[in-house]
């Protein structure tokens, strides 16, 4: 799913045009979703889905996330950022909001 970052940095350019990972899952017999930013929570590189391992992998620094977004290994300390969503008129809608700012340790 393509997505326009609502608060890109002025120099973001193409990075403001981003994507989302959407995971379909069943909850108590009904269909639900998880919608993740593609950005690794370590330094923001785009994560890739590896279906054979059922993991998201970050190619930049080796971050690994389980399919539900939790950290599985590597340097990330936070799970993948989840987006707020709803289904309206049989369409998945994602709320455009800025990603949280990740503070680095100094």
GIUR-V791126 format. One record per pair of residues at least 4 apart in sequence whose ideal C-beta (glycine too) atoms are under 8 Angstrom apart, sorted by the first residue. I is the first residue (numbers start at 1). GAP is how many residues later the second one is. Records with the same first field share a line. If there is no record, write none. Layout:
# GIUR-V791126
I->GAP  GAP
This chain:
# GIUR-V791126
1->18  19  21  34  91  93
2->15  16  17  18
3->15  16  17  91  93
4->12  13  14  92
5->7  10  11  12  13  93  94
6->90  91  92
7->91
8->4  7  8
12->4
18->19  20  21
19->19  27
20->15  16  17  18  63  74
21->14  15  16  17  26  28  35  59
22->11  12  13  14  70
23->10  11  12  13  44  45
24->7  8  9
25->6  7  8  9
26->4  5  6
27->4  5
33->52  54  59
34->34  35  48
35->47  48  49  50  57  59
36->20  33  44  45  46  47
37->43  44  45  46  62
38->8  9
39->5  6  7  8  41  42  60
40->4  5  6  7  18  20  21  23  36  40
41->22  30  35  36  37  38  39  40  61
42->16  18  19  21  32  33  34  35
43->17  18
45->13  14  15  16  18
46->12
47->9  10  11  16  18  33
48->8  9  10  11
49->6  7
50->4  5  6  7
53->4
54->12  13
55->9  10  11  12  17
56->8  9  10  11  13  24
57->5  6  7  8
58->4  5  6  7  16  18
61->13  14
62->11  12  13
63->8  10  11  12  13
64->7  8  9  10
65->4  5  6  7  11  14  15
66->4  5  6
69->10  11  13
70->9
71->5  6  7  8
78->24
81->18  19
83->11  12  14
84->10  11  13
85->7  8  9  10
86->6  7  9
87->4  5  6
88->5
